[in-house]
């Protein structure tokens, strides 16, 4: 009798959970705008600070801080805190003219001196990603007048302003940075943005309130004046199914990172769905070229040929996640090389021939290739839930299984966020393959990911551990070429070089996705990184 | 010299015809699981790791009894192949828990006073933490893996069993037959080895059976949280974890592994309880 009761209770519980998750409640909107209100937004990951070098921080700081410039839907740089900008003829000096009368929320002015201070602050460790973007090019910044800023470079960098549209380059109050503690600036940076950090309940949410004195909206905003809504409750809900269920139940108004399998259901139920294919480095596989089996180019190429990446991605991604062949940059990046993307098609025969030629001719009873008695085992750690989401993890399982058909034994190691960010599996000694993305607005991301790493100037983002002057030459040429066409030509050479030597191969393009309640209007994804923009958002009755 | 029997327990004869049907069902499930763990290929219908993207997320059918997952892998075969890992973790964790609790419980009951008090306090401190929290602590230190999971769950269950064993030993220590053995001049070591431990530890057989079910559930919980074995393992908790993203579109990915875990835990509990009742009957 006891058994029956327990079994029935279990079945009832499972059924209730399933039915609850299935119940979509999408209220229809009458269309009339409501002033004020609270947007409850469920985001996937909680960063350590509001401002910093991780995209999850950029998404948040974008609500609180203003940048010098913004990127519009056509990939054109438009004014934000800066009304205009120009480069000297030698490309080494940039002059920005700032809006007049803008103040940070602590009452201090947004002037050229404060902005110049921010440039130095980023380079001195204030923002690791801003630092790697500017490093090697930035020399100094100085205030020529209250509204005129001069930025001096050591080498020409015509796409500097494009890069400044990213959230890593949000401008903070110099007064706040110099007088408050590091922890205070981490938890509630002071900017001139549309919202102010009111409270951070660690592990739960960040409450942002409207900046009623907001005067510095970007040129591509949909309205002028302060934000429509009064509060954003930016919740952290790690589980994608829970986020979707909360949206369907009306507990939240918008969610981030919509699982591919839920896309159709939400669309049919009337939710607004936004999808942004992130420019920059795609979700790719980089091979360790310094230690282990992948020091042999034939093995790298064999691995690439062993995979039917498009089939895996199209199935798991349900047509929402784009497959990507290019290991250098994603298809959303200006200057993308289709040739590099198409370099390796699925060809297990070729993979087997390359492995044979490389001397991996033996087999274990499990079918793993061996050479001199050593099995072809390769270690593939990945940031589970942080860098690689649930769809990505399923795609990597497909990679493992397909590679096993030609004799690779791929060991997948899901690494928790805390361990990953603490540097675990961050050296050539502890892995053979690394996966991951890096968002960018130009192919200049190649410089960050492929700049040679030297003792005096280490590059921790060179995950293939590949130092090559020819490749570096193409990238440096692209960074400093005077025209976009010339830049793209050099960047394409770099991508083709990466493909030819199978240093990295693309798998899929990272997406930034949003699902929004029909009652909430004018939520849009900013165009530099795809984060949610709530400044223009308003509720309807 | 006259041999004096000091044993107090007589095991009653086992009558198979009087055993309840639930026990037979539990035994049958146990047998199937044993086959699945030892020779899964005898029961599986597909390669559990073979990708079949053309048949991804298909519901239960004649071709795929429990349906397929997001990569078209056969769920039934994955569950069968996952039995070995799940059972090994369950049995291993139960074993670690029992051994650890045996050491702690025996020391707390039999060691000289200062040492016994220290062990007692250690057990109480361990008791102060919820078992799952203890397990999480170990995983945080050692990193997620099947081996860590075994030790983590074993560590989590040990304090409760240690307390029980201590009580059993103290009860045996103060029993009449131990007094009789002492009066006969038997050494302390002989009394412990021949009289106290065999009598005090008889319930451990039942406790072990109960512990296996509990350990499987706990280990599955840890795997569900992503703290167990690495993908693409088909350990049952890992299957639950992998399936939760598809619960609204492919509910079978969540329901079937969940029901299997429940069934196995119930089977282990049923066997353990009947074993316990059988042994207790013998003590009366």
Interface residues (C-beta under 8 A of the other chain):
Chain A: X3 X6 X7 X10 X11 X14 X17 X18 X21 X22 X239 X240 X241 X244 X259 X261 X262 X265 X311 X312 X315 X316 X384 X385 X390 X391 X393 X394 X396 X397 X398 X400 X401 X402 X404 X411 X412 X413 X414 X416 X419
Chain B: X22 X49 X50 X51 X53 X56 X57 X70 X71 X72 X143 X144 X226 X230 X231 X232 X242 X244 X245 X246 X247 X248 X249 X250 X251 X254 X255 X258 X259 X262 X266 X270
